[in-house]
Amino acid sequence: MQTTFTDAQLKDPQIARSNEILRNCVHCGFCTATCPTYQVLGDELDSPRGRIYLIKDMLENDRDPDPKTVQHVDRCLSCLACMTTCPSGVHYMHLVDHAREYIEARYKRPFTDRALRWVLARILPYPMRFRVALLLAKIGKPFAPLIPDARLRAMLAMAPKHIPPVSRNDDPQTFSTPAPKMRVALMTGCAQKALNTDINDATIRLLTRFGAEVVVAQGAGCCGALTHHMGKTDESHRAAEQNIRAWVAEMDGAGLDAIVINTSGCGTTVKDYGHMFRGTALADDAARVSAIAMDVSELAMRLDLPDGAEKGITVAYHAACSLQHGQQIKTFPKDLLKQAGFTVVEPADSHLCCGSAGTYNMMQPEISGKLKARKVRTLEAKSPDIIAAGNIGCMMQIGSATQVPIVHTVELLDWATGGPKPPALQEDVKPEVEIPRLR
């Protein structure tokens, strides 16, 4: 794609990076075939190629964003399926992130939009605030039909039936194991600590059982993804900076072999810290962190988990977009589940997003709802006993629309290797099957 940025514009590192990305695009349109919003809406401007044209025009002309451009950029899920499909290596993630930051700085949204985004940014990254909000949402849920704003109704619908108790395993501490083979830091996250504490607990049990010393670093918290995708760069970078400093302190102290992340949306962001902090005083440390960040399935592949006996339990694996597209991890979770003895099936169109996408299901509830309905249909068509996923957002999204129990992949691996049955699994899930423990 030809671009016409001036030399003065290209002195801005962000413009220079976006120019590089734009010039890689060859207008082929392959991305439209795998873009969820284009599949739902059928509008070229709601495809990556269409958004690229809008972003290029906005940046090249250094103009304030118009409502049309903002609408179509806002509708992007950042599922990154387009990056998997693109034959030219267009790094759409960095381009749309730049566009969102540009829009946040130069576009005045309607008051209700600003208020909603402010509330989400002030609540979701903070576990205790989020817990209070979930409790209030549970109280307000019966009144949802009376609320005219679909986005507020979507926020109420997010409230789970049960809010788990606080897990002390999420506090800064070290989980030791005899003769450790490695030392890793576990990112405990933010929203996950309010929505589902079983995931971190299962992760710690699994890793320590197979020889990893696990540390929850003092000062680490939200990865910054939620505000990053809203274009609130100052807020997202503050959160990321706290993590970088916390993990570097461990790396330079007792040492770390890996930073393990069990929420794939966070993993995609942490692995991009090196890019986010390029040209800053934290550039080297951010790059060090990104270099050893890995999804829990990546680390589990290194743990030499033993083979398990066939269990007679069918697991439908939902591939989170941030894992299969953002991190290009496609087979590890399935391989591990099969190795543990589960029968693994995949839904049709497994590359398409479930519609969760961080805060997307609250800010774009209509599109999100259509994607959720399609994803649940394709999963249920496989008649699974359990649905497994590697991202808490996907789990909440899918779990709100199906009676099939949904758990994190690491919970099943923990169960199969000697851990407790995942609490989310009801007694009617193959009650006659006793999980053979791996030795």
LOKETOR-453546 format. One record per residue: residue number from 1; x, y negated, z of N, C-alpha, C in turn. Coordinates in steps of 0.05 Angstrom, whole numbers. Layout:
REM LOKETOR-453546
TIZA  pos  neast  nnorth  nup  caeast  canorth  caup  ceast  cnorth  cup
TIZA  NUM  X  Y  Z  X  Y  Z  X  Y  Z
...
REM end
This chain:
REM LOKETOR-453546
TIZA  pos  neast  nnorth  nup  caeast  canorth  caup  ceast  cnorth  cup
TIZA  1  17  24  0  0  0  0  18  -25  0
TIZA  2  12  -43  -18  28  -68  -20  19  -87  2
TIZA  3  38  -100  16  32  -119  36  45  -146  30
TIZA  4  35  -167  42  45  -194  36  51  -210  61
TIZA  5  61  -197  81  69  -211  105  92  -230  99
TIZA  6  93  -253  112  115  -271  108  139  -263  125
TIZA  7  162  -274  119  186  -268  135  182  -277  164
TIZA  8  168  -299  167  163  -308  195  145  -289  210
TIZA  9  125  -278  197  107  -259  210  123  -233  217
TIZA  10  140  -225  200  155  -199  204  175  -201  226
TIZA  11  180  -225  236  198  -228  260  185  -218  285
TIZA  12  158  -216  284  143  -204  306  145  -174  304
TIZA  13  156  -160  325  160  -131  323  134  -116  318
TIZA  14  112  -125  329  87  -111  325  78  -114  296
TIZA  15  80  -138  284  73  -142  256  92  -125  239
TIZA  16  117  -124  246  136  -108  230  129  -79  230
TIZA  17  121  -69  254  113  -41  256  88  -35  240
TIZA  18  68  -53  242  43  -50  227  48  -51  197
TIZA  19  66  -69  189  73  -71  161  84  -44  151
TIZA  20  102  -33  167  114  -7  159  93  15  156
TIZA  21  74  15  175  52  35  174  35  30  149
TIZA  22  27  5  144  9  -1  122  22  7  95
TIZA  23  48  2  93  62  8  68  64  38  62
TIZA  24  60  54  83  60  83  79  34  94  67
TIZA  25  13  78  70  -14  87  61  -16  86  31
TIZA  26  -25  107  18  -27  109  -11  -56  110  -21
TIZA  27  -75  102  -3  -104  100  -10  -116  127  -18
TIZA  28  -104  149  -11  -114  174  -21  -141  182  -11
TIZA  29  -148  173  13  -175  179  24  -178  207  36
TIZA  30  -156  222  39  -158  248  52  -169  245  81
TIZA  31  -162  222  93  -170  217  121  -201  217  124
TIZA  32  -215  209  103  -244  207  106  -257  234  111
TIZA  33  -245  255  101  -256  282  103  -256  292  132
TIZA  34  -238  281  149  -235  291  176  -242  270  197
TIZA  35  -251  247  188  -258  225  207  -286  230  218
TIZA  36  -289  233  244  -316  238  255  -336  216  250
TIZA  37  -327  191  253  -346  169  249  -355  166  220
TIZA  38  -337  172  202  -346  172  174  -365  195  169
TIZA  39  -361  218  181  -379  240  178  -407  234  188
TIZA  40  -408  218  210  -434  211  222  -447  188  207
TIZA  41  -432  167  200  -443  142  190  -442  140  160
TIZA  42  -423  153  147  -421  152  118  -413  125  107
TIZA  43  -401  108  123  -392  82  115  -362  82  111
TIZA  44  -353  74  88  -324  73  83  -309  57  103
TIZA  45  -322  35  113  -308  19  133  -307  32  161
TIZA  46  -321  54  164  -319  70  188  -303  95  184
TIZA  47  -283  92  165  -263  113  161  -236  100  166
TIZA  48  -215  116  170  -189  104  173  -180  86  150
TIZA  49  -186  95  125  -178  79  102  -192  52  103
TIZA  50  -218  52  109  -232  27  110  -222  9  132
TIZA  51  -217  20  155  -207  4  177  -179  -7  171
TIZA  52  -163  9  157  -136  -1  149  -138  -26  132
TIZA  53  -157  -26  113  -161  -50  96  -169  -74  113
TIZA  54  -188  -69  132  -197  -91  149  -174  -102  167
TIZA  55  -158  -84  178  -136  -92  196  -115  -106  180
TIZA  56  -109  -96  156  -89  -109  139  -97  -138  132
TIZA  57  -122  -141  124  -132  -168  117  -130  -187  141
TIZA  58  -138  -177  165  -138  -194  189  -110  -202  196
TIZA  59  -91  -183  196  -64  -188  205  -49  -205  184
TIZA  60  -51  -199  159  -36  -214  138  -44  -243  138
TIZA  61  -70  -248  142  -80  -276  140  -79  -290  167
TIZA  62  -69  -276  188  -66  -287  214  -92  -301  223
TIZA  63  -115  -288  217  -140  -300  223  -153  -288  248
TIZA  64  -171  -304  260  -186  -293  283  -204  -271  273
TIZA  65  -206  -250  289  -223  -228  280  -253  -236  277
TIZA  66  -265  -226  257  -294  -231  253  -310  -208  264
TIZA  67  -336  -212  270  -352  -191  282  -352  -165  266
TIZA  68  -352  -167  239  -352  -142  223  -327  -125  228
TIZA  69  -304  -138  228  -279  -124  233  -279  -112  261
TIZA  70  -287  -127  280  -288  -118  308  -307  -94  311
TIZA  71  -330  -95  298  -349  -73  300  -337  -47  289
TIZA  72  -324  -48  266  -313  -23  255  -288  -13  269
TIZA  73  -272  -31  280  -249  -22  296  -259  -10  322
TIZA  74  -279  -23  334  -291  -12  359  -303  16  356
TIZA  75  -312  22  332  -325  48  327  -304  70  324
TIZA  76  -279  63  322  -258  84  319  -255  98  346
TIZA  77  -255  125  345  -251  141  369  -222  144  378
TIZA  78  -204  137  360  -175  143  365  -171  173  369
TIZA  79  -187  189  354  -184  218  356  -159  228  342
TIZA  80  -149  211  322  -125  216  308  -125  240  289
TIZA  81  -150  249  283  -152  271  263  -140  261  236
TIZA  82  -142  235  231  -131  224  206  -101  228  204
TIZA  83  -88  227  227  -59  230  227  -51  259  221
TIZA  84  -67  278  230  -62  306  223  -66  311  193
TIZA  85  -86  297  182  -93  301  154  -75  286  134
TIZA  86  -65  263  142  -51  245  124  -26  258  112
TIZA  87  -24  259  85  0  270  73  23  251  71
TIZA  88  18  226  79  38  205  76  50  196  102
TIZA  89  42  209  124  53  202  150  45  175  161
TIZA  90  22  165  154  12  139  165  7  142  195
TIZA  91  21  126  211  18  127  240  -5  109  248
TIZA  92  -29  119  243  -53  103  248  -56  95  277
TIZA  93  -46  111  296  -49  105  325  -36  78  331
TIZA  94  -12  74  322  2  49  329  -12  25  315
TIZA  95  -23  30  291  -36  8  277  -62  0  291
TIZA  96  -79  19  298  -104  12  311  -99  1  339
TIZA  97  -79  11  353  -72  -1  379  -65  -30  376
TIZA  98  -49  -37  356  -42  -65  351  -67  -81  345
TIZA  99  -84  -70  328  -109  -85  321  -126  -90  346
TIZA  100  -128  -71  364  -144  -75  388  -132  -96  406
TIZA  101  -106  -96  409  -93  -117  425  -97  -145  412
TIZA  102  -95  -146  386  -99  -171  371  -128  -181  375
TIZA  103  -147  -163  373  -176  -170  377  -181  -179  405
TIZA  104  -169  -165  424  -173  -173  453  -163  -201  458
TIZA  105  -141  -208  445  -129  -235  450  -143  -257  434
TIZA  106  -156  -251  412  -166  -272  394  -196  -271  388
TIZA  107  -210  -254  400  -239  -252  395  -255  -254  420
TIZA  108  -275  -271  421  -292  -274  445  -317  -257  441
TIZA  109  -318  -236  455  -341  -218  453  -366  -230  466
TIZA  110  -390  -220  460  -413  -228  474  -410  -222  504
TIZA  111  -424  -237  521  -420  -234  550  -424  -206  560
TIZA  112  -445  -192  550  -451  -165  560  -428  -146  553
TIZA  113  -416  -149  529  -393  -133  522  -369  -138  540
TIZA  114  -364  -164  544  -341  -171  562  -345  -160  590
TIZA  115  -370  -162  600  -375  -153  627  -372  -122  629
TIZA  116  -382  -108  609  -380  -78  610  -350  -70  609
TIZA  117  -335  -82  591  -307  -75  589  -291  -82  614
TIZA  118  -299  -104  627  -286  -112  652  -292  -92  674
TIZA  119  -317  -84  676  -325  -64  696  -310  -38  692
TIZA  120  -309  -28  668  -296  -2  662  -266  -4  669
TIZA  121  -254  -26  662  -225  -29  667  -219  -32  697
TIZA  122  -239  -41  713  -234  -45  741  -243  -21  758
TIZA  123  -256  -2  745  -265  21  761  -252  48  753
TIZA  124  -252  55  727  -244  81  719  -215  88  726
TIZA  125  -196  69  724  -168  77  731  -163  80  761
TIZA  126  -182  74  778  -179  74  807  -197  95  819
TIZA  127  -185  118  828  -202  141  836  -222  134  858
TIZA  128  -215  119  879  -234  114  900  -256  96  891
TIZA  129  -250  76  875  -271  59  863  -289  75  846
TIZA  130  -277  93  830  -293  110  812  -312  128  828
TIZA  131  -302  139  851  -319  156  867  -343  140  877
TIZA  132  -339  116  886  -362  99  895  -381  94  873
TIZA  133  -370  88  849  -387  83  825  -403  108  818
TIZA  134  -391  131  820  -405  156  813  -428  161  833
TIZA  135  -423  155  858  -444  158  879  -468  139  873
TIZA  136  -462  114  866  -483  95  859  -497  104  833
TIZA  137  -482  115  814  -495  124  790  -514  147  795
TIZA  138  -507  165  814  -525  187  821  -551  176  832
TIZA  139  -549  155  849  -572  143  860  -590  130  839
TIZA  140  -576  118  819  -591  103  799  -601  120  775
TIZA  141  -591  145  774  -597  162  751  -627  166  746
TIZA  142  -644  170  766  -673  173  761  -686  149  748
TIZA  143  -673  125  750  -684  101  739  -673  95  711
TIZA  144  -656  113  700  -643  108  674  -663  101  652
TIZA  145  -686  115  650  -705  109  628  -715  80  628
TIZA  146  -713  67  651  -723  40  653  -703  19  645
TIZA  147  -678  28  640  -656  9  633  -655  6  603
TIZA  148  -658  -19  593  -659  -23  564  -632  -19  550
TIZA  149  -610  -24  563  -584  -23  550  -574  7  549
TIZA  150  -570  17  524  -562  45  521  -535  51  533
TIZA  151  -518  30  534  -492  35  546  -493  39  576
TIZA  152  -511  24  589  -514  28  618  -527  55  624
TIZA  153  -545  63  606  -557  90  610  -536  111  607
TIZA  154  -517  107  588  -496  126  584  -477  127  608
TIZA  155  -473  105  621  -456  104  645  -469  120  668
TIZA  156  -496  117  670  -510  133  691  -509  163  684
TIZA  157  -511  169  659  -511  197  651  -484  211  657
TIZA  158  -463  195  659  -436  205  665  -434  218  693
TIZA  159  -452  210  711  -450  219  738  -453  249  740
TIZA  160  -434  264  751  -437  293  754  -456  300  776
TIZA  161  -466  324  776  -484  334  797  -470  334  824
TIZA  162  -445  341  823  -430  343  848  -404  327  846
TIZA  163  -399  310  865  -374  295  866  -355  310  885
TIZA  164  -333  320  875  -316  337  892  -303  321  915
TIZA  165  -297  335  937  -282  321  959  -254  314  950
TIZA  166  -243  294  963  -216  286  957  -197  309  962
TIZA  167  -178  313  944  -158  334  947  -132  322  957
TIZA  168  -123  332  979  -97  322  990  -74  331  973
TIZA  169  -78  350  955  -57  358  937  -49  336  918
TIZA  170  -66  316  915  -60  294  897  -43  273  910
TIZA  171  -38  276  936  -21  256  950  9  261  943
TIZA  172  26  241  945  54  244  939  66  265  958
TIZA  173  79  286  947  90  308  962  105  327  943
TIZA  174  118  346  955  132  367  939  121  394  946
TIZA  175  114  410  926  105  438  930  128  456  923
TIZA  176  140  468  943  164  484  939  157  513  931
TIZA  177  176  527  921  174  555  914  201  568  919
TIZA  178  201  594  926  227  607  931  244  608  905
TIZA  179  269  601  907  288  602  885  276  589  860
TIZA  180  270  563  861  257  550  838  275  551  812
TIZA  181  261  556  790  274  557  764  276  529  752
TIZA  182  258  511  760  257  484  750  243  466  769
TIZA  183  247  440  766  233  420  782  217  402  763
TIZA  184  191  399  768  174  384  750  157  364  766
TIZA  185  151  342  754  132  323  765  105  327  753
TIZA  186  84  328  770  57  331  759  43  304  760
TIZA  187  33  296  736  17  272  735  -12  279  744
TIZA  188  -21  268  766  -47  276  777  -70  259  765
TIZA  189  -63  237  751  -83  222  736  -99  203  754
TIZA  190  -121  194  743  -139  175  757  -167  185  757
TIZA  191  -181  184  734  -209  192  733  -212  222  741
TIZA  192  -192  238  734  -193  266  740  -194  271  770
TIZA  193  -181  254  785  -180  258  814  -207  252  827
TIZA  194  -224  238  812  -251  233  822  -271  253  811
TIZA  195  -267  262  787  -286  279  773  -282  309  778
TIZA  196  -257  318  780  -252  347  782  -225  351  795
TIZA  197  -225  358  821  -199  362  834  -189  391  831
TIZA  198  -205  408  819  -197  436  816  -174  439  796
TIZA  199  -172  420  776  -153  423  755  -124  420  766
TIZA  200  -120  399  781  -93  395  793  -86  417  812
TIZA  201  -105  426  828  -100  448  847  -92  473  832
TIZA  202  -106  480  810  -99  503  795  -72  501  782
TIZA  203  -65  477  772  -40  472  760  -17  477  779
TIZA  204  -20  466  803  1  469  824  5  499  831
TIZA  205  -17  513  834  -15  542  841  -1  557  818
TIZA  206  -9  552  794  2  567  771  32  561  768
TIZA  207  40  536  770  68  529  765  86  539  788
TIZA  208  77  536  813  94  546  835  95  577  835
TIZA  209  73  590  827  73  619  826  94  630  808
TIZA  210  100  615  787  120  625  767  146  609  767
TIZA  211  152  598  791  180  589  794  185  559  791
TIZA  212  165  542  789  170  514  786  165  499  813
TIZA  213  184  483  821  179  465  843  164  441  832
TIZA  214  142  434  845  124  413  834  124  389  853
TIZA  215  130  366  842  130  341  858  108  322  848
TIZA  216  93  311  866  75  289  859  89  264  868
TIZA  217  98  248  848  117  226  854  102  202  867
TIZA  218  116  191  887  106  167  900  104  144  880
TIZA  219  81  132  878  77  108  861  66  114  834
TIZA  220  64  140  826  53  147  800  22  147  801
TIZA  221  9  139  780  -20  138  780  -31  139  752
TIZA  222  -49  121  745  -62  121  719  -41  117  697
TIZA  223  -44  131  675  -25  129  653  -28  103  637
TIZA  224  -51  89  640  -56  65  625  -72  68  600
TIZA  225  -80  93  593  -93  97  568  -120  83  566
TIZA  226  -136  83  588  -163  72  587  -162  43  579
TIZA  227  -144  27  592  -143  -1  585  -127  -6  559
TIZA  228  -108  12  554  -93  10  529  -111  11  504
TIZA  229  -131  29  505  -149  32  482  -170  9  481
TIZA  230  -171  -7  502  -188  -31  501  -173  -55  491
TIZA  231  -147  -52  486  -130  -74  478  -120  -91  501
TIZA  232  -125  -82  525  -116  -97  549  -87  -89  556
TIZA  233  -69  -99  540  -42  -89  541  -28  -96  567
TIZA  234  -32  -119  578  -19  -127  603  -27  -107  625
TIZA  235  -52  -99  626  -61  -81  647  -50  -53  642
TIZA  236  -52  -44  617  -42  -17  612  -12  -15  616
TIZA  237  3  -35  609  32  -34  613  39  -35  643
TIZA  238  24  -49  659  29  -49  688  26  -21  699
TIZA  239  5  -8  691  1  20  701  24  38  691
TIZA  240  31  35  665  52  52  654  79  46  668
TIZA  241  84  21  673  109  14  686  112  27  714
TIZA  242  90  28  729  91  41  755  99  71  752
TIZA  243  87  84  732  94  112  727  123  115  720
TIZA  244  132  98  701  160  100  692  179  98  716
TIZA  245  175  78  732  193  73  755  191  97  775
TIZA  246  167  107  779  164  130  798  178  155  788
TIZA  247  175  161  762  187  185  752  217  182  748
TIZA  248  226  159  740  255  155  737  269  157  764
TIZA  249  255  148  786  267  152  812  271  181  819
TIZA  250  252  198  810  255  227  814  276  239  796
TIZA  251  277  229  771  297  239  752  325  232  762
TIZA  252  329  208  773  355  200  782  361  210  811
TIZA  253  341  221  824  345  232  851  350  262  849
TIZA  254  329  277  857  332  307  856  332  318  828
TIZA  255  324  302  809  323  311  781  296  323  773
TIZA  256  290  320  747  265  331  736  272  346  710
TIZA  257  260  369  706  262  383  681  239  376  662
TIZA  258  217  366  674  193  359  658  174  342  674
TIZA  259  158  327  660  135  313  671  111  326  659
TIZA  260  96  340  676  74  357  667  47  342  669
TIZA  261  32  343  647  7  329  645  -15  348  637
TIZA  262  -37  349  652  -59  368  646  -84  354  637
TIZA  263  -81  328  630  -103  313  617  -91  304  590
TIZA  264  -100  315  568  -86  311  543  -87  282  533
TIZA  265  -108  267  541  -109  239  533  -86  224  546
TIZA  266  -80  231  571  -58  218  585  -31  227  572
TIZA  267  -30  252  565  -5  262  553  2  247  527
TIZA  268  -17  242  511  -12  228  486  -1  200  492
TIZA  269  -11  187  512  -2  160  519  26  161  531
TIZA  270  30  179  550  57  180  563  78  187  543
TIZA  271  73  204  525  92  211  504  98  187  486
TIZA  272  81  167  487  85  143  470  97  119  486
TIZA  273  104  124  511  115  102  527  140  91  514
TIZA  274  156  108  502  180  98  489  174  77  468
TIZA  275  152  81  453  144  61  433  132  36  447
TIZA  276  115  41  467  102  19  480  121  -1  492
TIZA  277  144  9  502  163  -9  516  188  -14  500
TIZA  278  187  -9  474  210  -15  458  217  -45  459
TIZA  279  242  -51  460  250  -79  460  247  -92  487
TIZA  280  241  -77  508  238  -89  534  260  -79  553
TIZA  281  261  -89  577  281  -81  596  277  -52  604
TIZA  282  252  -42  601  246  -14  609  248  6  585
TIZA  283  258  -3  563  259  13  539  273  40  543
TIZA  284  296  39  555  311  64  559  297  83  578
TIZA  285  288  72  600  274  89  620  248  100  608
TIZA  286  234  84  593  209  93  581  214  116  562
TIZA  287  236  113  546  243  134  527  251  160  542
TIZA  288  264  157  564  272  181  580  247  196  590
TIZA  289  227  180  599  203  192  609  188  207  586
TIZA  290  185  193  564  171  205  541  185  231  532
TIZA  291  211  231  534  226  254  524  221  280  539
TIZA  292  214  278  565  209  302  581  180  306  588
TIZA  293  162  289  578  133  292  583  123  315  566
TIZA  294  106  332  578  95  354  563  68  362  575
TIZA  295  51  373  557  25  384  566  31  409  583
TIZA  296  12  415  601  16  438  618  18  464  601
TIZA  297  4  465  578  6  489  561  34  492  550
TIZA  298  48  470  544  75  471  534  94  483  555
TIZA  299  90  474  580  107  485  601  100  514  607
TIZA  300  74  521  607  66  548  612  78  568  592
TIZA  301  82  559  568  95  576  548  124  583  555
TIZA  302  135  568  573  163  572  581  165  589  607
TIZA  303  142  595  619  142  608  645  142  638  644
TIZA  304  142  649  621  142  679  618  118  691  633
TIZA  305  94  681  628  71  693  641  68  722  631
TIZA  306  61  740  649  58  768  640  33  772  624
TIZA  307  32  794  609  8  800  593  -14  811  612
TIZA  308  -38  804  605  -61  813  621  -77  834  607
TIZA  309  -92  850  622  -110  870  610  -134  856  598
TIZA  310  -146  868  578  -171  858  566  -192  855  587
TIZA  311  -205  831  588  -223  825  609  -253  827  601
TIZA  312  -258  828  576  -286  829  567  -300  802  571
TIZA  313  -285  781  572  -296  754  575  -290  737  550
TIZA  314  -310  726  537  -306  710  513  -304  681  521
TIZA  315  -282  669  513  -277  641  518  -277  625  492
TIZA  316  -295  606  490  -295  587  467  -275  565  474
TIZA  317  -255  563  458  -234  542  463  -241  517  448
TIZA  318  -245  495  463  -249  469  451  -222  454  449
TIZA  319  -213  448  426  -188  434  422  -192  404  425
TIZA  320  -182  393  447  -184  364  451  -169  349  429
TIZA  321  -180  327  419  -167  313  398  -139  303  406
TIZA  322  -137  293  431  -111  283  440  -90  304  442
TIZA  323  -99  329  443  -80  352  444  -73  361  416
TIZA  324  -93  367  400  -88  379  373  -78  358  353
TIZA  325  -88  333  355  -80  312  337  -59  293  349
TIZA  326  -64  284  373  -46  265  386  -19  277  392
TIZA  327  -19  302  402  6  315  409  14  338  391
TIZA  328  -3  345  372  2  366  353  6  393  367
TIZA  329  -8  397  389  -7  423  403  -33  438  396
TIZA  330  -30  458  379  -54  471  368  -57  500  378
TIZA  331  -36  514  381  -38  543  387  -32  551  415
TIZA  332  -16  536  430  -7  544  457  -30  552  475
TIZA  333  -51  534  478  -72  542  497  -86  568  489
TIZA  334  -91  572  463  -104  596  454  -86  620  458
TIZA  335  -60  617  452  -41  639  456  -40  648  485
TIZA  336  -40  628  503  -38  635  531  -63  649  541
TIZA  337  -87  640  532  -112  652  541  -113  681  530
TIZA  338  -105  685  505  -105  712  494  -85  730  509
TIZA  339  -62  719  515  -42  734  530  -52  742  558
TIZA  340  -69  725  569  -80  731  596  -103  751  594
TIZA  341  -112  759  570  -132  779  567  -160  770  560
TIZA  342  -163  744  555  -189  734  547  -193  737  517
TIZA  343  -217  740  509  -224  740  480  -230  711  473
TIZA  344  -214  700  454  -216  671  448  -229  667  421
TIZA  345  -249  650  420  -262  642  395  -261  612  393
TIZA  346  -264  603  368  -264  574  362  -289  566  347
TIZA  347  -299  542  353  -323  533  339  -317  524  310
TIZA  348  -337  523  294  -334  511  267  -326  482  270
TIZA  349  -311  472  250  -302  444  250  -289  437  277
TIZA  350  -270  454  285  -257  449  311  -240  424  311
TIZA  351  -234  413  287  -218  389  286  -234  364  292
TIZA  352  -260  366  293  -277  342  298  -280  336  327
TIZA  353  -281  311  334  -283  301  361  -310  308  374
TIZA  354  -309  311  401  -334  316  416  -348  290  422
TIZA  355  -335  267  418  -347  241  423  -341  229  450
TIZA  356  -324  241  466  -317  230  492  -298  207  489
TIZA  357  -274  213  481  -254  192  474  -251  170  494
TIZA  358  -245  178  519  -240  158  540  -266  144  548
TIZA  359  -269  119  541  -293  104  548  -312  102  524
TIZA  360  -306  116  503  -322  114  478  -351  122  483
TIZA  361  -355  144  499  -382  153  503  -399  134  519
TIZA  362  -387  115  532  -402  94  546  -405  69  529
TIZA  363  -386  63  512  -387  39  496  -401  43  469
TIZA  364  -400  68  459  -413  74  433  -431  99  437
TIZA  365  -451  97  454  -466  121  462  -481  135  439
TIZA  366  -490  120  419  -506  132  398  -488  151  381
TIZA  367  -465  140  372  -447  156  356  -436  180  373
TIZA  368  -429  173  397  -418  194  415  -439  216  419
TIZA  369  -464  209  422  -485  229  427  -488  248  403
TIZA  370  -486  237  379  -488  254  355  -464  274  353
TIZA  371  -441  264  360  -417  281  359  -419  303  381
TIZA  372  -428  295  404  -431  314  426  -451  336  418
TIZA  373  -474  329  407  -494  349  400  -483  368  379
TIZA  374  -468  358  360  -456  376  340  -435  395  352
TIZA  375  -419  384  369  -398  400  382  -410  422  399
TIZA  376  -430  415  415  -443  435  432  -456  457  415
TIZA  377  -469  449  393  -481  469  376  -461  489  365
TIZA  378  -439  479  356  -418  497  345  -405  515  366
TIZA  379  -402  504  390  -391  521  412  -411  542  420
TIZA  380  -436  535  424  -456  554  433  -461  575  412
TIZA  381  -457  568  386  -461  588  365  -443  612  367
TIZA  382  -421  609  382  -402  631  387  -410  649  410
TIZA  383  -432  642  423  -442  658  446  -420  663  467
TIZA  384  -406  643  476  -384  648  495  -395  652  524
TIZA  385  -379  664  540  -384  666  569  -375  640  582
TIZA  386  -353  629  572  -340  605  583  -330  588  561
TIZA  387  -330  561  565  -317  543  547  -292  532  562
TIZA  388  -270  531  548  -245  521  559  -236  497  543
TIZA  389  -224  477  557  -214  453  544  -190  444  560
TIZA  390  -174  426  549  -151  415  562  -152  386  569
TIZA  391  -177  375  571  -180  347  576  -205  342  592
TIZA  392  -203  328  614  -226  323  632  -249  308  617
TIZA  393  -242  289  600  -263  274  586  -280  293  569
TIZA  394  -267  311  554  -282  330  538  -299  348  555
TIZA  395  -288  356  577  -303  374  595  -328  361  606
TIZA  396  -327  335  613  -350  321  623  -370  317  600
TIZA  397  -360  310  577  -378  305  554  -393  330  545
TIZA  398  -379  352  541  -391  377  533  -408  389  555
TIZA  399  -398  388  579  -412  400  602  -439  387  608
TIZA  400  -442  362  599  -468  348  604  -490  358  585
TIZA  401  -483  374  565  -503  382  545  -505  412  541
TIZA  402  -493  428  559  -494  457  555  -496  471  582
TIZA  403  -508  494  582  -509  510  607  -485  530  609
TIZA  404  -470  531  587  -446  548  588  -425  535  606
TIZA  405  -414  548  626  -395  536  644  -370  528  628
TIZA  406  -359  504  636  -335  495  622  -313  489  643
TIZA  407  -290  499  637  -267  496  656  -242  489  640
TIZA  408  -222  480  655  -196  474  642  -181  499  637
TIZA  409  -167  500  615  -151  523  608  -133  533  631
TIZA  410  -121  514  645  -103  521  666  -117  535  689
TIZA  411  -143  529  693  -158  543  714  -161  573  707
TIZA  412  -165  579  682  -168  607  673  -141  622  676
TIZA  413  -119  608  669  -93  620  671  -86  625  701
TIZA  414  -94  606  718  -89  610  746  -105  634  757
TIZA  415  -130  636  749  -148  657  757  -137  684  749
TIZA  416  -128  686  724  -118  711  713  -92  720  725
TIZA  417  -77  701  737  -51  708  748  -50  708  779
TIZA  418  -74  711  791  -74  714  820  -88  692  835
TIZA  419  -97  671  822  -110  649  835  -140  655  839
TIZA  420  -154  637  852  -183  640  857  -199  636  832
TIZA  421  -223  646  832  -242  642  810  -248  612  809
TIZA  422  -247  600  785  -254  572  783  -281  566  794
TIZA  423  -283  546  812  -308  539  825  -331  533  805
TIZA  424  -324  523  781  -344  516  762  -358  540  750
TIZA  425  -346  564  753  -358  588  742  -379  599  761
TIZA  426  -403  600  751  -425  611  767  -423  641  769
TIZA  427  -438  653  787  -437  682  791  -448  697  767
TIZA  428  -464  684  750  -475  698  727  -456  700  704
TIZA  429  -431  691  707  -411  694  686  -398  721  689
TIZA  430  -408  740  674  -396  767  674  -391  777  702
TIZA  431  -411  778  719  -406  785  747  -396  814  750
TIZA  432  -402  831  730  -393  858  732  -363  861  726
TIZA  433  -351  840  716  -323  842  708  -305  832  731
TIZA  434  -287  849  740  -268  842  760  -242  835  745
TIZA  435  -232  811  749  -208  802  735  -184  818  745
TIZA  436  -171  834  728  -147  848  736  -124  828  741
TIZA  437  -112  829  764  -91  810  770  -65  819  756
TIZA  438  -51  799  745  -26  805  732  -4  809  753
TIZA  439  14  827  747  36  832  766  62  822  755
REM end
